[in-house]
Amino acid sequence: MKEINKKLKGLRDKIDKIDNKILELLDKRFRLATATLKFKKKVAAPNREKEIISLAIKKTNELSFVEPKFARKLISVIISESKRIQKLK
């Protein structure tokens, strides 16, 4: 049983590191999205948003577990949060 717990802890530690990296990458993404305000007139860019979602869905073809529906939802949430942060600036 100890060996199983050790392996489980090791896997969970790896998951925690990945979660932290995801948050760090999101922070960088939001910072960059805010920087784009210098080069555009308004926060919303519907064509760009569609392009980003389309690229994410296409990327799922190369991945084992991320499904297109989830990618669409995730990227949509990230875009919404980016726009919310941009409006604060």
One Martini backbone bead per residue (centre of mass of N, CA, C, O) as a GRO file, in nm:
protein
   89
    1MET     BB    1   0.055   0.064  -0.019
    2LYS     BB    2   0.294   0.265  -0.007
    3GLU     BB    3   0.364   0.259  -0.311
    4ILE     BB    4   0.097   0.375  -0.410
    5ASN     BB    5   0.111   0.644  -0.253
    6LYS     BB    6   0.376   0.738  -0.382
    7LYS     BB    7   0.273   0.742  -0.674
    8LEU     BB    8   0.034   0.929  -0.627
    9LYS     BB    9   0.196   1.168  -0.524
   10GLY     BB   10   0.368   1.204  -0.777
   11LEU     BB   11   0.132   1.265  -0.967
   12ARG     BB   12   0.017   1.506  -0.808
   13ASP     BB   13   0.268   1.682  -0.825
   14LYS     BB   14   0.263   1.707  -1.133
   15ILE     BB   15  -0.014   1.837  -1.151
   16ASP     BB   16   0.051   2.087  -0.981
   17LYS     BB   17   0.269   2.196  -1.173
   18ILE     BB   18   0.086   2.228  -1.416
   19ASP     BB   19  -0.119   2.420  -1.289
   20ASN     BB   20   0.087   2.644  -1.236
   21LYS     BB   21   0.173   2.682  -1.532
   22ILE     BB   22  -0.101   2.762  -1.639
   23LEU     BB   23  -0.127   3.019  -1.468
   24GLU     BB   24   0.128   3.156  -1.574
   25LEU     BB   25   0.037   3.159  -1.873
   26LEU     BB   26  -0.217   3.326  -1.830
   27ASP     BB   27  -0.080   3.575  -1.721
   28LYS     BB   28   0.082   3.629  -1.978
   29ARG     BB   29  -0.158   3.649  -2.170
   30PHE     BB   30  -0.298   3.890  -2.030
   31ARG     BB   31  -0.064   4.084  -2.063
   32LEU     BB   32  -0.058   4.076  -2.375
   33ALA     BB   33  -0.350   4.161  -2.423
   34THR     BB   34  -0.312   4.438  -2.294
   35ALA     BB   35  -0.088   4.537  -2.494
   36THR     BB   36  -0.281   4.550  -2.753
   37LEU     BB   37  -0.423   4.827  -2.693
   38LYS     BB   38  -0.206   5.006  -2.846
   39PHE     BB   39  -0.316   4.866  -3.149
   40LYS     BB   40  -0.623   4.924  -3.070
   41LYS     BB   41  -0.957   5.052  -3.037
   42LYS     BB   42  -1.078   4.773  -2.929
   43VAL     BB   43  -1.141   4.490  -2.757
   44ALA     BB   44  -1.310   4.371  -2.967
   45ALA     BB   45  -1.246   4.066  -3.197
   46PRO     BB   46  -1.426   3.846  -3.359
   47ASN     BB   47  -1.230   3.728  -3.573
   48ARG     BB   48  -1.004   3.654  -3.376
   49GLU     BB   49  -1.169   3.470  -3.194
   50LYS     BB   50  -1.238   3.261  -3.411
   51GLU     BB   51  -0.946   3.190  -3.479
   52ILE     BB   52  -0.859   3.084  -3.200
   53ILE     BB   53  -1.072   2.862  -3.179
   54SER     BB   54  -0.997   2.713  -3.438
   55LEU     BB   55  -0.704   2.646  -3.355
   56ALA     BB   56  -0.778   2.481  -3.103
   57ILE     BB   57  -0.945   2.266  -3.244
   58LYS     BB   58  -0.721   2.171  -3.434
   59LYS     BB   59  -0.519   2.085  -3.209
   60THR     BB   60  -0.685   1.833  -3.105
   61ASN     BB   61  -0.577   1.636  -3.331
   62GLU     BB   62  -0.287   1.609  -3.161
   63LEU     BB   63  -0.451   1.503  -2.921
   64SER     BB   64  -0.574   1.274  -2.679
   65PHE     BB   65  -0.791   1.440  -2.456
   66VAL     BB   66  -0.868   1.693  -2.613
   67GLU     BB   67  -1.162   1.827  -2.694
   68PRO     BB   68  -1.324   2.047  -2.891
   69LYS     BB   69  -1.541   2.140  -2.687
   70PHE     BB   70  -1.341   2.213  -2.463
   71ALA     BB   71  -1.165   2.411  -2.619
   72ARG     BB   72  -1.386   2.614  -2.674
   73LYS     BB   73  -1.456   2.678  -2.380
   74LEU     BB   74  -1.177   2.759  -2.278
   75ILE     BB   75  -1.115   2.987  -2.482
   76SER     BB   76  -1.366   3.154  -2.419
   77VAL     BB   77  -1.288   3.214  -2.126
   78ILE     BB   78  -1.017   3.348  -2.185
   79ILE     BB   79  -1.129   3.575  -2.360
   80SER     BB   80  -1.320   3.697  -2.152
   81GLU     BB   81  -1.097   3.763  -1.947
   82SER     BB   82  -0.930   3.943  -2.128
   83LYS     BB   83  -1.152   4.156  -2.174
   84ARG     BB   84  -1.192   4.232  -1.880
   85ILE     BB   85  -0.902   4.329  -1.830
   86GLN     BB   86  -0.888   4.541  -2.057
   87LYS     BB   87  -1.120   4.723  -1.939
   88LEU     BB   88  -0.944   4.806  -1.680
   89LYS     BB   89  -0.709   4.972  -1.854
   0.00000   0.00000   0.00000
